[in-house]
Amino acid sequence: LQEIHVAMASRKTSHQNRVNGDKYSVLLPTYNERENLPLIVWLLVKYFGESGFNYEIIVIDDGSPDGTLDVAEQLQKIYGEDKILLRPRAKKLGLGTAYIHGMKHATGNFIFIMDADLSHHPKFIPEFIEKQKEGDYDLVSGTRYQGNGGVYGWDLRRKLISRGANFLTQVLLRPGASDLTGSFRLYKKKVLESLVEQCVSKGYVFQMEMIVRARQLNYTVGEVPISFVDRVYGESKLGGNEIVSFVKGLLTLFATT
């Protein structure tokens, strides 16, 4: 009897979520994510389905040579064109422009940005939504450095770089958020649009600039502790060049904000 009651309660919650009018667009920029894409999409469909929120997944593939787009087309056939939107680009043009491109096609009033390589688990999505509603936050950021958050599958060098990058940023920019380089976030669409217009950075610095600009524009930021798992399939994209460009970008931001 208790199980029936729980099932009915969850169905009722699911129904309430559907009728509250909010829609969540998930932007998934991809480059050589053929192995990861079916799993991340399945998990997104599962967690959105269970919580009953209205959603769409926008896959922005930058001309992956490994056939990521072919896989995305198969997934679209499975889950439907209303749930999986394909907005590919001819070549690799970077993260910031991928979000701008995806946003143009997003029909949700909220936008999730996350990595397609399974570093970010969709199970946290209901927590992001709950947190946003709790304080009507303009953006909610996943943090690896608060509460139960953590990083798994990184060696000491990667952890030190990440912590160091974060510490440097905190000291220089005082952004009012604990995890600046993470890229698992929920934005009100209009807030993301206005932030992207302001941002000039590329690559990893882009995520950080978004939080710094949000503070400047007095947007409210909520945080959700997340566990971050290093890439399941494929090479990690953080190399020496990225670290150098990160520090350069950080100093540029410091000089101009």
C-alpha positions in Angstrom: 0.0 0.0 0.0 2.9 2.3 0.9 4.5 1.6 -2.5 1.3 2.5 -4.3 1.0 5.7 -2.3 4.7 6.6 -3.2 4.0 5.8 -6.9 0.9 8.0 -6.9 2.7 10.8 -5.1 5.6 10.7 -7.6 3.1 10.7 -10.5 1.3 13.7 -9.0 4.7 15.5 -8.7 5.5 14.6 -12.2 2.1 16.0 -13.4 2.6 19.2 -11.4 6.1 19.6 -13.0 4.6 19.2 -16.5 1.9 21.8 -16.0 4.0 24.5 -14.3 5.0 25.7 -17.8 8.8 25.6 -17.4 10.9 23.9 -20.1 14.5 22.9 -19.8 16.8 23.0 -22.9 20.0 21.0 -22.5 22.9 22.2 -24.7 25.3 19.4 -25.4 28.3 20.5 -27.5 30.1 17.4 -28.9 33.4 16.6 -30.5 34.3 12.9 -30.9 31.7 11.7 -28.3 30.4 8.7 -30.3 30.7 6.3 -27.4 29.4 8.6 -24.7 26.5 10.2 -26.5 24.0 7.3 -26.3 24.6 6.9 -22.6 24.4 10.6 -21.7 21.2 11.0 -23.7 19.6 7.9 -22.1 20.5 9.2 -18.7 19.0 12.6 -19.5 15.8 11.1 -20.8 15.6 8.8 -17.7 16.1 11.6 -15.1 13.9 14.2 -16.8 11.3 11.5 -17.4 11.2 10.4 -13.8 11.0 14.0 -12.4 8.4 14.9 -15.1 10.0 18.2 -16.2 9.5 19.3 -19.8 12.8 19.2 -21.7 14.7 19.0 -25.0 18.3 18.0 -25.7 20.1 20.1 -28.3 23.2 18.3 -29.7 25.7 20.7 -31.2 28.3 18.6 -33.0 31.4 20.4 -34.4 32.1 18.2 -37.4 33.4 15.2 -35.3 35.4 12.8 -37.6 34.4 9.8 -35.5 30.7 9.7 -36.6 29.2 11.4 -33.5 26.5 13.0 -35.7 25.5 9.6 -37.2 24.9 8.3 -33.6 23.0 11.5 -32.8 20.7 10.9 -35.8 20.0 7.4 -34.6 19.2 8.7 -31.1 16.8 11.2 -32.6 14.9 8.4 -34.3 14.7 6.5 -31.0 13.6 9.4 -28.7 11.8 11.7 -31.2 12.6 15.0 -32.9 10.7 16.9 -30.3 13.2 15.7 -27.6 16.5 15.5 -29.6 17.4 18.4 -31.8 20.5 18.3 -34.0 22.2 21.6 -34.7 25.6 20.5 -36.1 28.3 22.9 -37.4 30.8 22.2 -40.1 34.0 22.4 -37.9 35.3 22.9 -34.4 34.4 26.5 -33.4 34.7 26.4 -29.7 32.5 26.2 -26.6 31.2 29.8 -26.4 29.9 29.9 -29.9 28.4 26.4 -29.5 26.3 27.8 -26.7 25.2 30.8 -28.7 24.4 28.6 -31.6 22.4 26.2 -29.4 20.6 29.0 -27.6 19.2 30.3 -30.9 17.3 27.0 -31.3 16.3 26.5 -27.7 12.6 26.7 -26.9 13.0 26.3 -23.1 12.9 29.2 -20.7 15.8 27.5 -18.8 19.0 26.2 -20.2 21.3 23.5 -18.9 24.9 23.4 -20.1 26.9 20.3 -19.4 29.6 18.1 -20.9 28.6 15.2 -23.2 31.5 13.0 -22.0 29.8 11.8 -18.8 31.9 13.9 -16.5 28.6 15.4 -15.4 25.9 12.9 -14.2 22.3 13.8 -15.2 21.2 12.5 -11.8 22.0 15.9 -10.4 19.5 17.7 -12.7 16.5 17.5 -10.4 18.7 19.0 -7.6 19.6 21.9 -9.9 16.0 22.6 -10.7 15.0 22.3 -7.0 17.8 24.7 -6.0 16.8 27.2 -8.7 13.1 27.2 -7.6 14.1 27.5 -3.9 15.7 30.9 -4.4 14.5 31.9 -7.9 18.2 32.0 -8.8 19.3 33.4 -12.1 21.8 30.6 -12.4 22.7 27.5 -10.5 26.3 26.2 -10.7 27.4 22.6 -9.9 30.4 22.8 -7.5 33.0 20.1 -6.9 34.4 22.0 -3.9 31.4 22.3 -1.5 29.3 19.8 0.5 29.4 16.3 -1.0 31.0 17.5 -4.3 34.2 15.8 -5.5 36.4 14.9 -8.4 37.0 11.2 -9.4 39.5 9.8 -11.9 41.9 12.7 -11.8 45.6 12.3 -10.8 47.2 14.6 -8.3 48.5 17.0 -11.1 45.0 17.5 -12.5 43.5 18.1 -9.1 46.2 20.6 -8.2 45.8 22.5 -11.5 42.0 22.6 -11.0 42.3 23.7 -7.3 45.1 26.2 -8.2 43.0 27.7 -11.1 40.1 28.0 -8.8 42.2 29.6 -6.0 43.8 32.1 -8.3 40.4 33.1 -9.6 38.9 33.5 -6.1 41.8 35.7 -5.1 41.9 37.9 -8.2 38.2 38.2 -9.0 36.2 37.4 -5.8 33.3 35.9 -7.9 31.0 34.8 -5.1 30.9 31.1 -6.2 33.1 28.2 -5.2 33.6 26.4 -8.5 34.4 28.6 -11.4 35.8 26.4 -14.1 33.1 23.8 -13.9 30.7 23.6 -16.8 27.6 22.0 -15.3 25.1 24.8 -14.9 21.5 25.8 -15.1 20.6 29.3 -16.4 17.4 31.3 -16.9 17.5 31.6 -20.7 17.4 35.4 -20.7 20.3 35.6 -18.2 22.5 33.3 -20.3 21.7 35.4 -23.4 22.8 38.6 -21.7 25.9 36.9 -20.2 27.1 35.4 -23.5 26.8 38.9 -25.1 29.2 40.2 -22.5 31.8 37.4 -22.7 34.9 37.6 -24.7 36.9 34.6 -23.5 37.4 31.3 -25.2 37.8 27.7 -24.0 38.0 27.0 -20.3 38.1 30.7 -19.3 34.7 31.2 -20.8 33.0 29.2 -18.0 34.8 31.3 -15.4 34.0 34.6 -17.1 30.3 33.7 -17.1 30.3 33.6 -13.3 32.4 36.8 -13.0 30.1 38.7 -15.3 27.1 37.3 -13.5 28.4 38.9 -10.3 29.0 42.2 -12.0 25.5 42.3 -13.3 24.1 41.4 -9.9 22.6 38.1 -11.0 21.9 35.6 -8.2 23.9 32.4 -8.1 22.9 29.1 -6.3 25.2 26.1 -5.9 24.6 22.4 -6.0 27.4 20.0 -4.9 28.2 17.5 -7.7 30.7 14.7 -8.2 32.8 15.1 -11.3 34.1 12.0 -13.0 36.9 12.2 -15.5 36.0 11.2 -19.0 34.7 7.7 -19.4 35.7 7.3 -23.0 38.2 9.4 -24.9 41.2 11.5 -24.1 40.9 14.4 -21.6 41.0 17.7 -23.3 43.0 19.6 -20.6 46.6 19.9 -21.7 49.5 22.3 -21.1 48.3 24.7 -23.7 44.9 25.0 -22.0 46.6 25.8 -18.7 48.7 28.6 -20.3 45.7 30.0 -22.0 43.7 29.7 -18.8 46.2 31.8 -16.9 46.4 34.4 -19.7 42.6 34.6 -19.8 42.4 35.0 -16.1 44.8 37.9 -16.1 43.0 39.5 -19.0 39.7 39.2 -17.0 41.4 40.6 -13.9 42.6 43.6 -15.9 39.3 44.3 -17.5 36.7 43.6 -14.8 
